[in-house]
Amino acid sequence: YYRQTPNSIMNSDFNISRLDFLEALDQRLEFFKKINNELLYKQTIKTYVNVLKEYYFKCKNSKNEEQIIKKIRDKYKKKFIEYMNNNEVSFKDKIINSIFLISPGIYKNMKKLIE
């Protein structure tokens, strides 16, 4: 049995405070770099990029949509190079994520066709 209340986070609009999770991922990346754990660093980059894409689409129609999208896109561009240099990422995923960088709308439509 699962219950949602009207004030729950699941029923609330996307807000900028949800981006705090990205700060946690940044700290995780710094830590893995500091201890030279390349595998966990690369896995976290993959997670980071996927979370950014998820947040991009979740923030649509929110109060601060333009501000949030700008932050997400800026962070995506910064992490994109590391993502593309990540040998843990398949060529297919690199192409798909390049499409997101160019056009999130085309990316979304393409993902619907793939799934």
C-alpha angles and dihedrals in degrees: 000000000000125000129194123194123209091247096047122122089245091061097040126095119260109267135185093255089073086070087073087087088066089058088055089052090049090054090048090052091050091050094049090048091049093052092040095239099155096175095056091042091055092046090051091051088055091049091047093054092047092049091050091054092047092050091047092061096037093055094058111122093013122136096257097032097143094046093047094046090050091053092046094048092047091051091045092054091050094050096038095082092052089046092052091049091050109110089199089070119085121236089244092056091048090055093046092050091047087057090052089053091051098039124359090191094058089045091054093049092046092050089054090055093047096048 
